[in-house]
Amino acid sequence: MRPGPRHASSQPGGPRHVRAPRQDHGGTPPAPGGRWRRTTLTAVGLVLALIAALTLAANAISPPTPEPAPAPALLGAGASAISGTAASQEATRRLETAIGRQLNIGHSFVPWGADLGELPAANLAAGRTPMISFGRDSKPREVASGRHDRYLAALARDVAALGQPVLLRYAWGMDAAGRRTTRSGSTFVAAWRHVHQLFAARGVRAFWVWSPNADAFAGARGGADQYWPGDDYVDWVGADGFNWGDCTVQSTWRDFGPIFKAFYAWGPARAKPLMISGTGTVEDPIDPGRKRGWYLDAASALGRSMPRVRAVVLLDQGGRCDWRPDTSALSMQGFVDFARDPFFTGAATTAALPPPTTRPPTTTVPATSTTVTPTTKAPTATAPITTAPPNVPPSTCSTTGGVAIGAADDAQRVVDAHGAGTTYAIKAGTHLRNFSVRPKSGDAFCGEPGAVLDGGRSLQWAFFGGATNVTLDSITVQQYATGRQHGAINPDQAASGWVVRNVSAVRNYWAGLNAADNMKILGGHYNDNDQMGIGGNVATGVVLDGLDGDLGTFDGPELARNHTLHASCNWEAGGMKWDVGRITIRNAHVHDNDCRGLWADINAHDALIEHNLIERNLAEGIVYEISQDAVIRNNRVYGNGIRAAGWYWDGGITVASSFNVEIYGNRLSGNYNGITGTQQDRPDSTPPAHLLDNLRVHDNLICATTGEHPTGVVADNGDNLAVRSITFTSNTVQSAACT
């Protein structure tokens, strides 16, 4: 693609994708709220099994140092008491959905003087073991003297009424600088023992988590030893530690291992299981992939050097310092990878391909409707635009008998050692920073299940160069530092005849893939990239389709959740953007992109866009801009134009200064505008006087638009559109939704 701005509209653009701001409650990070993956035991059962395995009775007396438990470590999360029960549980369920299993621990906070609240019971009902943090702002001298016994007794009765064992974390972070409640180690110890005995006397079944800040184990603020209540009063030794990045004036970026190094050196001598009782990281505003890397480093550090850590609880809370795992798509993927690490699952796993694209929603015919009459003259007698359905080749790729490329191999050296037309079997596992290949013509690269090519944000491309007729099949390509306007899969424009089948190109710096002439992109996932799913790269003859070419099976490419991290939506972003060339897009699911869904811009021609599901994109669902000759038919277009930029922008389908376009048989619902056309002066195209003309819009169903224009055309340069061949006929418009 040629550099320079593409979408140079004279109308001001609407706001880009902006997350709703979270409240900043100040202080040290509140509590974790998150989700984790299901193990074979319930959360309570797993806690009890670990405790039994590690001889963890509440009154255990100095057993010998145990070997690391064979069971997987526990995972948990939670947020502060400011989050209500419903909001906290919903946040937890979202994390659990992302990782595909249940969290073991649900963390809740009880402000000093408040009652237990509903979260512990809700966590129990959901199958999570509650961890209850309380007493943070209590005064230890008053607690030790019995002044608050009435309140503590009521709290203990509520905990006992839960009827199940819980984790109790009293007065965590007792060493924190400036905390008036914890100036004296001896008074804190007296308060801890008093609370422990009071709860025990009221029948509370609990495991007590003692939890200073991680740097106290390295001697900060007098060290952690002064606050140790004694072996008989502690069941878990915990630590809180966070990567504050540049969130505060004094803080710097710190990886997980260094944060907890001193804690892990101190903890095993106590013969107690160790818990990371509160942790998280902020984003790096300079490096959007760094938060994801922090999670991956954390999983590596735990598995490599911290086997006695038996539980990790994350803080799932926003604010000035945003600890939530889902602050970005990259961050969320890092959290998912962290949660699925063998340290928590108990078995080695290989990276799997993303799930197949979802089925489009069933459509229904509305009971009542209104027909929109034409607003301009009848179409001129021109031949209909036709484009033949593409020929989808069957897969011929096989990992049996191919030249193996192992996860530790230098892939380019393997390819250099063989002639053109070789079939390569990419072995399962993560090929980290060692797969950047210039293939030879006719080569085929067939991935075993779980084959992942990971550029580590240091390699530029996974595949590149001028070879023709290359096949890529069943591979995941991620984290390549592509540079601007390039894809992780980046053949030369004239490298004709590539077939890219069932490939996932995700989480790369710019685009997942840049198309080349006559490329077939069949199935697969082009998601969560920093800027765009697929780039057109001025290629022509490109086909996006399903794996079998059958319109009855919805198995085309998914282009989802691509962002605008390096350039604005007005320049280049979204599910796919192409220019100059001819293209066919069928059976695709294009959704939740931080810009347009499908975007033709600058002299595209002979496009067929049909049988796609296009939904929830920030700007237009489909925009055909300063181009010509297109058929847009039989698509389902729902909920696009979320930014609501005004004027005639952000339609479900918008034709901008383009001619010879036919739009029919589409079903639109819940978009900002419906089907719209705009005319502006566009000297950046060929011909320079690119006109909105010969536009035929007919037999579409347009429902529940939230803007002002279910249909219509407009010019901002004084052109008289009434003399153009622009017709809207037999379209049905209704105010009710039709999804």
C-alpha positions in Angstrom: 0.0 0.0 0.0 1.3 3.4 -0.8 1.9 5.6 2.2 -0.1 8.7 3.0 -3.6 9.3 4.3 -6.4 7.5 2.6 -9.7 8.7 3.9 -9.4 12.5 3.6 -13.0 13.4 4.1 -13.9 17.1 4.5 -16.3 16.2 7.3 -14.8 15.9 10.7 -14.5 12.4 12.0 -16.2 11.2 15.1 -14.4 10.0 18.2 -12.3 6.9 17.9 -12.5 3.8 20.1 -12.2 5.1 23.6 -12.7 2.9 26.7 -14.9 4.3 29.3 -12.8 5.8 32.1 -12.5 3.9 35.3 -12.7 5.6 38.7 -9.4 6.0 40.5 -9.8 5.2 44.1 -6.2 5.9 44.9 -4.1 4.1 47.5 -2.5 0.7 47.0 -4.1 -1.5 44.5 -7.4 -2.9 45.5 -8.3 -6.5 45.2 -8.1 -8.9 42.3 -11.2 -9.8 40.4 -10.8 -12.3 37.6 -11.4 -15.8 36.2 -9.4 -18.9 35.6 -9.7 -22.3 34.1 -11.4 -25.3 35.5 -9.4 -28.1 37.1 -10.7 -31.6 37.8 -11.3 -30.7 41.5 -13.6 -28.0 42.7 -12.0 -24.9 44.1 -12.8 -25.8 47.7 -11.7 -29.4 47.1 -8.4 -28.3 45.5 -7.7 -25.9 48.4 -8.3 -28.8 50.9 -6.3 -31.2 48.8 -3.3 -28.9 48.7 -3.6 -28.2 52.4 -3.6 -31.9 53.1 -0.7 -32.5 50.7 1.3 -29.8 52.4 0.3 -30.8 56.0 -1.5 -27.5 56.4 -3.7 -27.8 59.4 -4.5 -24.5 61.0 -2.3 -25.5 64.0 0.5 -27.2 62.0 3.7 -27.2 64.0 6.9 -26.8 61.9 6.8 -29.8 59.6 9.9 -30.4 57.4 10.1 -28.3 54.3 7.7 -30.0 51.8 8.4 -30.8 48.2 6.4 -28.8 45.7 2.9 -30.2 45.4 2.2 -32.0 42.2 -1.3 -30.4 41.9 -1.6 -27.3 39.8 -1.4 -24.0 41.5 -4.6 -22.1 42.3 -5.6 -19.0 40.4 -7.9 -16.2 41.6 -8.8 -12.6 41.1 -11.1 -9.9 42.6 -11.8 -6.2 42.9 -12.3 -3.8 45.8 -15.4 -3.4 47.7 -16.4 -0.4 45.7 -17.4 -2.8 42.9 -20.9 -4.2 43.7 -21.6 -7.9 43.8 -23.2 -8.0 40.4 -20.4 -6.0 38.7 -17.7 -8.1 40.4 -19.3 -11.3 39.5 -19.8 -10.2 35.9 -16.1 -9.2 35.7 -15.1 -12.5 37.0 -17.3 -14.4 34.6 -15.8 -12.4 31.7 -12.3 -13.5 32.7 -13.4 -17.1 33.1 -15.0 -17.1 29.7 -11.8 -15.8 28.2 -9.7 -18.5 29.6 -12.2 -21.3 29.3 -12.5 -22.4 32.9 -13.4 -21.3 36.4 -11.2 -19.4 38.8 -10.3 -21.3 41.9 -10.3 -18.2 44.2 -12.8 -15.3 44.3 -11.3 -12.4 46.2 -13.4 -9.8 48.0 -12.7 -6.9 50.4 -14.5 -5.9 53.5 -13.9 -2.2 54.6 -13.2 -1.9 58.3 -16.6 -1.6 60.1 -18.7 -2.9 57.2 -20.5 -6.2 57.1 -19.3 -9.3 55.1 -21.4 -8.4 52.0 -22.7 -10.8 49.4 -19.5 -11.5 47.4 -18.2 -14.4 49.5 -21.5 -16.3 49.2 -21.7 -15.5 45.5 -18.2 -16.9 45.0 -19.1 -20.0 46.8 -22.2 -20.5 44.8 -20.1 -20.2 41.6 -17.7 -22.9 42.8 -14.8 -20.6 43.9 -13.2 -20.5 47.3 -13.7 -17.1 48.8 -10.6 -15.1 50.0 -11.8 -12.4 52.3 -9.5 -9.4 53.0 -10.5 -7.3 56.0 -9.1 -5.1 58.8 -6.8 -3.0 56.6 -7.7 0.2 58.3 -8.1 -1.1 61.8 -5.9 0.2 64.7 -3.9 -2.8 66.0 -3.7 -1.6 69.5 -7.4 -1.1 69.8 -8.1 -4.5 68.1 -5.7 -6.3 70.5 -7.4 -4.7 73.5 -10.8 -6.1 72.5 -12.3 -2.7 71.7 -13.7 -4.0 68.4 -14.8 -7.5 69.5 -18.5 -6.9 69.0 -17.9 -6.0 65.3 -15.4 -8.8 64.8 -17.7 -11.3 66.4 -20.6 -10.4 64.1 -18.2 -10.6 61.1 -17.0 -14.1 62.3 -20.6 -15.3 62.6 -21.3 -14.3 59.0 -18.2 -16.1 57.8 -19.1 -19.2 59.8 -22.6 -19.1 58.3 -21.1 -19.6 54.9 -20.6 -23.2 55.9 -17.5 -23.8 53.9 -13.7 -23.2 54.5 -12.5 -19.8 53.3 -9.2 -17.9 53.1 -9.0 -15.0 55.5 -6.5 -12.2 55.0 -6.4 -9.8 57.9 -4.7 -6.4 57.7 -2.6 -7.1 54.6 0.2 -4.8 53.7 0.8 -4.1 57.3 4.3 -2.9 56.6 3.2 -0.1 54.1 4.9 3.2 54.7 2.8 5.7 56.5 0.2 3.2 57.7 -0.6 4.4 61.2 -2.1 1.0 61.9 1.2 -0.9 61.6 3.9 1.1 63.0 4.7 -1.5 65.7 5.4 -5.1 64.8 4.5 -6.3 68.3 1.1 -4.6 68.4 0.3 -6.0 65.0 1.2 -9.5 66.1 -1.0 -9.1 69.2 -3.9 -7.9 67.1 -3.5 -10.7 64.6 -3.5 -13.4 67.3 -6.5 -11.8 69.0 -8.5 -11.8 65.7 -7.4 -15.4 64.9 -8.5 -16.7 68.3 -11.8 -14.8 68.2 -12.8 -16.3 64.9 -11.7 -19.8 65.9 -13.9 -19.5 69.1 -16.9 -18.9 66.9 -16.5 -21.9 64.7 -15.0 -20.2 61.6 -13.4 -22.8 59.3 -10.6 -20.7 57.7 -7.1 -20.7 56.4 -5.2 -17.6 57.4 -3.2 -15.7 54.8 -0.4 -13.4 56.1 0.4 -10.9 53.5 3.1 -8.1 53.7 4.2 -6.2 50.6 6.8 -8.1 48.6 9.6 -5.6 49.1 9.3 -6.0 52.9 11.0 -9.4 52.5 14.0 -7.6 51.2 14.2 -5.4 54.3 12.1 -2.4 53.2 10.6 -0.4 56.1 12.2 -2.6 58.7 11.5 -5.9 57.0 8.7 -8.5 57.3 10.0 -10.6 60.2 8.7 -8.1 62.9 5.1 -8.8 61.7 5.3 -12.6 61.8 2.5 -13.8 64.2 3.9 -17.3 64.6 3.6 -20.7 62.9 0.4 -21.6 64.8 -1.4 -18.5 63.5 -0.6 -18.6 59.8 -1.6 -21.1 57.1 -0.4 -19.4 54.0 2.5 -17.0 53.5 1.5 -14.4 51.0 3.0 -11.3 49.4 1.5 -8.4 47.4 3.6 -6.9 44.6 2.7 -4.9 41.5 4.4 -3.5 38.4 3.6 0.2 38.7 5.4 1.1 35.5 5.2 4.9 35.0 1.9 5.1 36.9 3.6 7.0 39.8 6.5 9.5 39.8 8.7 7.1 41.8 7.9 3.8 40.0 9.6 2.1 37.1 8.8 -1.0 35.1 9.5 -4.3 37.0 9.1 -7.8 35.8 7.3 -10.4 38.0 10.4 -12.4 38.9 12.4 -9.5 40.5 9.3 -8.3 42.3 8.9 -11.6 44.2 12.5 -12.8 44.4 13.1 -11.8 48.0 9.7 -13.2 49.1 10.4 -16.5 47.5 13.8 -16.7 49.2 12.2 -15.9 52.6 9.1 -18.0 52.4 10.0 -21.7 52.1 11.8 -21.7 55.5 8.3 -21.3 57.1 7.1 -24.6 55.8 3.9 -23.1 54.6 2.4 -22.9 51.1 3.2 -19.6 49.4 0.7 -17.3 47.8 1.1 -14.3 45.5 -1.9 -12.7 47.2 -2.1 -9.6 45.1 -0.4 -8.7 41.8 -0.9 -7.1 38.5 0.7 -4.8 35.9 -0.1 -1.5 34.1 0.3 -0.9 30.4 3.4 0.6 28.9 2.1 3.6 26.8 5.2 3.3 24.6 5.1 -0.5 23.9 1.5 -1.9 23.6 2.8 -5.4 23.8 4.8 -5.0 27.0 1.9 -5.8 29.4 1.3 -9.1 27.6 5.0 -9.9 27.9 4.8 -9.2 31.6 2.2 -12.0 32.0 4.2 -14.4 29.9 7.3 -13.6 32.0 5.3 -14.2 35.2 4.2 -17.7 34.0 7.8 -18.5 33.1 9.2 -17.3 36.4 6.7 -19.3 38.4 7.3 -22.5 36.5 11.0 -22.1 36.4 12.0 -20.8 39.8 9.0 -20.6 42.1 7.5 -24.1 42.4 6.4 -23.6 46.0 4.0 -20.8 45.1 0.7 -22.6 45.3 -1.7 -19.8 44.5 -1.7 -16.5 42.6 -4.5 -13.9 43.0 -4.6 -11.0 40.5 -6.1 -7.6 41.0 -8.8 -6.9 38.4 -9.5 -3.2 39.0 -9.2 0.0 37.0 -8.3 3.5 38.1 -5.3 5.8 37.7 -3.2 2.6 37.7 -5.2 0.1 35.7 -4.5 -3.4 36.8 -7.3 -5.1 34.8 -6.1 -7.8 32.4 -8.4 -6.6 29.6 -7.0 -3.1 29.2 -6.1 -4.1 25.6 -6.4 -7.1 23.4 -2.7 -7.8 23.7 -2.9 -7.6 27.5 -5.9 -9.9 27.6 -4.2 -12.5 25.4 -1.2 -12.4 27.8 -3.5 -13.0 30.7 -5.2 -15.9 28.9 -1.8 -17.5 28.1 -0.7 -17.0 31.7 -3.9 -18.7 33.0 -3.5 -21.6 30.6 0.2 -22.2 31.5 1.0 -25.7 32.8 1.9 -24.2 36.2 -1.8 -23.7 36.7 -3.3 -26.5 34.6 -1.0 -29.3 35.6 -0.2 -30.5 32.1 1.8 -29.2 29.2 -0.4 -27.7 26.5 0.3 -26.6 23.0 -1.2 -23.5 21.5 -4.4 -24.2 19.7 -5.9 -22.4 16.7 -8.8 -20.0 17.5 -12.3 -21.4 17.4 -14.2 -21.4 14.1 -16.2 -18.3 13.2 -19.7 -18.2 14.6 -22.9 -18.8 12.7 -24.8 -15.7 11.5 -28.0 -15.0 13.4 -31.2 -16.3 12.1 -33.2 -13.6 10.2 -37.0 -13.1 10.4 -39.4 -11.2 8.1 -40.9 -8.2 10.0 -44.7 -8.3 10.4 -45.1 -4.7 9.2 -42.9 -2.5 7.1 -42.9 0.6 5.0 -41.6 0.8 1.4 -39.3 3.7 0.6 -40.1 5.3 -2.8 -37.3 6.4 -5.1 -35.9 9.9 -4.5 -34.0 10.2 -7.8 -34.6 9.3 -11.4 -34.7 5.7 -12.6 -31.4 4.0 -13.5 -30.0 4.2 -16.9 -29.9 1.1 -19.0 -26.5 -0.3 -18.2 -25.5 -3.9 -18.0 -25.6 -5.5 -14.5 -22.3 -5.9 -12.7 -21.4 -9.5 -12.5 -18.6 -11.3 -10.9 -18.2 -15.1 -11.1 -18.0 -17.0 -7.8 -14.4 -17.9 -7.1 -13.0 -21.4 -7.5 -11.9 -22.6 -4.0 -9.2 -25.2 -4.3 -9.3 -28.2 -1.9 -6.5 -28.5 0.7 -3.6 -30.6 -0.5 -1.4 -29.9 2.5 -0.2 -32.8 4.6 2.3 -32.9 7.5 3.0 -36.5 6.6 6.2 -36.9 4.7 7.1 -33.2 4.5 10.4 -31.7 5.5 10.1 -31.0 9.2 10.7 -27.6 10.7 10.9 -28.0 14.4 10.2 -25.4 17.1 13.9 -24.9 17.7 15.0 -24.9 14.1 16.1 -21.8 12.1 13.3 -22.0 9.5 15.1 -20.1 6.8 18.1 -22.5 6.9 15.8 -25.4 6.5 14.2 -23.8 3.5 17.5 -22.8 2.0 18.6 -26.4 2.1 15.8 -27.6 -0.2 14.6 -26.8 -3.7 11.5 -25.0 -5.0 8.2 -26.9 -4.6 9.1 -28.5 -1.3 6.4 -29.3 1.3 7.4 -28.5 4.9 5.7 -29.8 8.0 5.8 -27.1 10.7 5.9 -29.0 13.9 3.7 -28.4 16.9 4.9 -25.9 19.5 5.9 -22.3 19.6 8.6 -21.3 17.1 9.8 -18.3 19.0 11.9 -15.7 17.1 13.3 -18.2 14.7 10.7 -18.3 11.8 11.1 -15.6 9.2 11.1 -17.3 5.8 11.5 -16.2 2.1 9.9 -19.2 0.5 10.6 -20.6 -3.0 8.0 -20.8 -5.7 5.6 -23.8 -5.2 6.6 -24.3 -1.5 3.9 -25.5 0.9 4.0 -25.0 4.7 1.6 -27.3 6.5 1.2 -26.8 10.3 0.6 -29.6 12.8 -2.1 -28.8 15.3 -0.7 -26.3 17.7 2.0 -24.9 15.4 2.6 -21.3 16.4 5.1 -18.9 14.7 5.9 -16.2 17.3 8.0 -13.2 16.2 8.4 -12.0 19.8 7.9 -8.5 18.5 11.4 -8.6 17.1 11.1 -10.4 13.8 9.5 -8.4 11.0 7.7 -11.0 8.9 6.9 -14.7 9.1 6.7 -15.1 5.3 7.8 -12.6 2.6 9.3 -12.2 -0.8 8.5 -12.7 -4.5 7.9 -16.5 -4.7 4.7 -17.5 -6.5 2.2 -20.3 -5.8 3.1 -20.7 -2.1 0.7 -22.5 0.2 0.3 -21.8 3.9 -2.1 -24.1 5.8 -3.1 -24.5 9.5 -0.6 -22.2 11.1 -0.8 -19.5 13.8 1.3 -16.4 13.1 1.6 -13.9 15.9 3.6 -11.1 17.5 5.6 -10.0 14.4 7.0 -6.4 14.4 5.8 -5.8 10.8 6.4 -2.1 10.6 3.9 0.4 9.2 1.6 -0.9 6.4 3.0 -4.4 6.4 1.6 -7.7 7.5 3.1 -10.6 9.4 2.5 -12.6 6.1 3.9 -10.1 3.6 4.6 -11.4 0.1 5.4 -8.9 -2.7 2.4 -7.6 -4.5 3.3 -9.5 -7.7 4.0 -12.8 -5.9 0.9 -14.3 -7.5 -1.0 -17.4 -6.6 -0.6 -17.8 -2.9 -3.2 -19.9 -1.0 -3.5 -19.1 2.7 -5.8 -21.6 4.2 -7.0 -21.9 7.8 -4.3 -19.5 9.0 -4.5 -17.3 12.1 -2.5 -14.1 11.9 -3.1 -12.4 15.3 -1.6 -9.8 17.6 0.9 -8.4 15.1 2.2 -4.8 15.0 0.3 -3.6 11.9 -1.7 -6.2 9.9 -2.0 -10.0 10.1 -1.6 -10.3 6.3 -0.9 -8.2 3.3 -2.5 -9.7 0.2 -0.7 -10.3 -3.1 -2.1 -10.7 -6.7 -4.5 -13.6 -7.1 -4.2 -14.7 -3.5 -6.9 -16.9 -2.0 -7.5 -16.4 1.7 -9.6 -19.3 2.8 -11.0 -19.4 6.4 -8.7 -18.5 9.3 -8.6 -15.7 11.7 -7.1 -12.2 11.3 -7.8 -10.8 14.7 -6.4 -8.6 17.5 -3.7 -6.9 15.4 -2.6 -3.5 16.3 -4.0 -1.8 13.2 -5.7 -4.1 10.7 -6.7 -7.6 10.0 -5.8 -7.8 6.2 -4.3 -5.2 3.9 -4.9 -5.1 0.2 -1.4 -4.0 -0.8 -2.7 -2.7 -4.2 -3.1 -6.4 -5.1 -5.7 -7.6 -7.6 -7.7 -10.8 -8.0 -7.8 -11.4 -4.3 -10.4 -13.9 -2.9 -11.5 -14.2 0.7 -13.8 -17.2 1.1 -14.6 -20.2 3.2 -12.7 -23.5 3.2 -15.1 -25.1 0.7 -16.5 -22.3 -1.4 -20.0 -23.3 -0.4 -22.3 -20.3 0.6 -24.2 -22.8 2.8 -21.3 -23.2 5.2 -20.3 -20.0 7.1 -16.6 -20.8 7.3 -14.8 -17.8 5.8 -12.1 -15.6 7.4 -12.8 -13.9 10.7 -11.5 -10.3 10.9 -12.1 -9.1 14.4 -11.0 -6.7 17.2 -8.3 -5.0 15.2 -7.2 -1.7 16.6 -5.9 1.8 15.9 -2.7 1.7 18.0 -0.3 3.3 15.5 -2.5 5.4 13.2 -6.0 6.9 13.4 -9.1 5.3 11.8 -9.1 8.1 9.2 -5.8 6.8 7.8 -5.8 3.0 7.7 -7.3 0.5 10.1 -10.1 -2.0 10.6 -11.0 -5.5 9.4 -9.7 -5.1 5.9 -8.6 -2.2 3.6 -7.7 -2.5 0.0 -7.1 -0.2 -3.0 -6.7 -0.4 -6.8 -7.3 -4.1 -7.2 -10.2 -6.5 -7.9 -11.5 -8.5 -4.9 -14.1 -11.0 -3.9 -15.1 -11.3 -0.2 -17.6 -14.0 0.8 -18.5 -15.9 4.0 -16.4 -13.6 6.2 -17.3 -12.6 9.8 -16.1 -9.0 10.3 -16.7 -7.7 13.7 -15.7 -5.5 16.7 -13.0 -3.6 14.8 -11.9 -0.2 16.1 -12.5 1.3 12.7 -14.4 0.2 9.5 -15.2 -3.4 8.8 -14.5 -3.6 5.1 -13.0 -0.6 3.4 -12.2 -0.1 -0.3 -10.3 3.1 -1.0 -8.7 4.6 -4.1 -9.5 3.0 -7.4 -10.7 -0.4 -6.3 -12.8 -2.0 -9.0 -14.8 -5.1 -9.8 -15.6 -6.0 -6.2 -18.0 -8.7 -5.1 -18.9 -8.5 -1.4 -21.6 -11.1 -0.6 -22.9 -13.4 2.1 -20.8 -11.8 4.9 -21.7 -11.1 8.6 -20.5 -7.6 9.5 -21.3 -6.3 12.9 -20.3 -4.0 15.8 -17.5 -2.1 14.0 -16.7 1.3 15.3 -17.2 3.1 11.9 -18.9 1.9 8.7 -19.6 -1.8 8.3 -18.8 -1.6 4.5 -17.4 1.6 2.9 -16.7 1.8 -0.9 -14.7 4.9 -1.4 -13.4 6.7 -4.5 -13.7 3.4 -6.4 -15.9 1.9 -9.1 -17.8 -1.3 -10.2 -19.0 -3.2 -7.2 -21.8 -5.6 -6.2 -22.6 -5.6 -2.5 -25.3 -8.2 -1.9 -26.9 -10.6 0.6 -24.8 -9.4 3.6 -26.0 -9.2 7.2 -24.9 -5.9 8.6 -25.6 -5.2 12.3 -24.7 -2.6 14.8 -22.0 -0.7 13.0 -21.1 3.0 13.2 -20.8 2.9 17.0 -18.8 6.1 17.1 -21.8 7.9 15.5 -19.7 10.5 13.6 -22.8 12.4 12.2 -23.7 13.6 8.7 -24.1 10.6 6.3 -21.0 8.7 7.7 -21.0 5.5 9.7 -23.6 3.7 7.6 -24.0 0.0 7.7 -23.1 0.4 4.0 -21.7 3.8 2.7 -20.6 4.6 -0.9 -18.3 7.6 -1.0 -17.6 9.3 -4.3 -17.8 6.0 -6.2 -19.7 4.9 -9.3 -21.2 1.8 -10.9 -22.2 0.2 -7.6 -25.2 -2.1 -7.0 -26.4 -2.9 -3.5 -29.2 -5.4 -3.0 -30.5 -8.2 -0.8 -28.8 -7.0 2.3 -30.2 -7.0 5.8 -29.2 -4.1 8.1 -30.2 -3.5 11.7 -29.0 -1.3 14.5 -26.4 0.7 12.5 -25.9 4.4 13.0 -27.0 5.2 9.4 -28.4 2.7 6.9 -27.3 2.7 3.2 -25.9 6.1 2.3 -23.9 7.8 -0.4 -21.7 10.9 -0.2 -20.1 13.2 -2.8 -17.0 15.2 -2.1 -14.2 16.6 -4.2 -11.6 13.8 -4.3 -8.6 14.8 -6.4 -6.6 12.0 -4.8 -8.3 9.4 -7.1 -8.2 8.4 -10.7 -10.2 9.9 -12.5 -9.8 13.0 -10.3 -13.4 13.9 -10.6 -14.6 10.7 -8.9 -18.4 10.9 -9.0 -21.2 9.3 -6.9 -23.1 8.0 -9.9 -24.8 4.9 -11.3 -25.7 3.9 -7.7 -28.5 1.3 -7.5 -29.9 0.4 -4.1 -32.8 -2.0 -4.1 -34.5 -4.8 -2.2 -32.7 -4.2 1.1 -34.2 -4.5 4.6 -33.0 -1.6 6.8 -34.1 -1.6 10.4 -33.6 0.4 13.6 -31.0 3.0 12.5 -29.9 5.2 15.4 -28.8 8.1 13.2 -30.9 10.3 11.0 -30.5 8.5 7.6 -31.8 5.0 7.0 -31.1 5.8 3.3 -30.0 8.8 1.3 -27.3 10.6 -0.5 -25.6 14.0 0.0 -23.0 16.3 -1.6 -20.9 18.8 0.3 -19.3 20.4 -2.8 -22.4 21.9 -4.5 -22.9 19.0 -7.0 -26.5 18.4 -8.1 -27.1 14.8 -7.4 -30.6 14.9 -9.0 -29.0 14.7 -12.4 -27.1 11.6 -11.6 -28.2 8.0 -12.0 -28.9 7.3 -8.3 -31.9 5.1 -7.4 -33.3 3.7 -4.2 -36.1 1.2 -5.1 -38.1 -1.5 -3.2 -36.1 -1.1 0.0 -38.0 -1.8 3.3 -37.3 0.5 6.2 -38.6 0.0 9.7 -38.0 1.4 13.1 -37.9 -1.9 14.9 -34.8 -4.2 14.9 -34.8 -7.1 12.5 -32.0 -9.3 13.8 
